[in-house]
């Protein structure tokens, strides 16, 4: 399977990003950006001391590949300083599932059902060390998600409905991405792909996956990956690392689901369209199989004619 390297650019200004890069709607790695003191200060010792023993809810997995669909992990709560030290270990003396279990923190709001993640509220001391590139308008800001991962942890392939910067503060990551136009080959369940192992996929179960064009990049400390909305991404932490995701609204604010605190609920118009489609498919069940097949194909053709883009690169 061919791999397309994600473009890497050095010292990109806000003006250049908005003029030349953003309109292309493709991922790009931004290097040499000013991120503040976090890239040098955020050691295990500093992180532990800075935010102390506040409790955090974390994912714990006995295997490196976390699967949100089958939920092959458990949620546990630890003091933040204890969590950081455990996440930085390879083998654990104290553990929940096994001595080589993996840890993952994805920060959430005070009430995850109502509040967004905002590093300045959940981790105010650490927030002072970070300088987030202001490459979007302030009223477009949605969330800033603080993340810590054990070495070797792999997150499931999924898409988000908002643009975001993945800021790799410490450690290294490999990120595999797929274009929105390759959604038909990714075996979706909601916003997530059923293909967990993108390096050794089960092609008997997922034969179309080979048609998906694989984009890939490696992030080092200080790198920023721009991930446009709807681009699928699969992330492996090659080392213990700390990252910050900054999401912003690419569409008008009223386009988004007001109950969405994670940035992964489909826009309201898209949700309505999918519900209407489900009702239409249910209606087709009243027809014999031959007719159902014929009119389903007509529906697909009409969708292609009315909604598909010809210039989608």
Secondary structure, 3 states (H helix, E strand, C coil): CCEEECCEEECCCHHHHHHHHHHHCCCEEEECCCCECHHHHCCHHHHHHHHCCCEEEEEEECCCECCCCCCCCEEEEEEHHHHHHHHHCCCCCCCCCCCCCEEEEECCCCCCCCCCCEHHHHCHHHHCCECCCCCCCHHHEEEEEEEEECCCCEEEEECCCCEEEEEEEECCEEEEEECHHHHHHCCEECCEECCCCCCCCCCCCCHHHHHCCEEEEEECCCCEEEECCCCEEEEEECCCEEEEEEEECCCCHHHCCCCCCCCCCCCHHHHHHHHHHHHHHHHHCCCCHHHHHHHHHHHHHHHHHHHCCCCCC
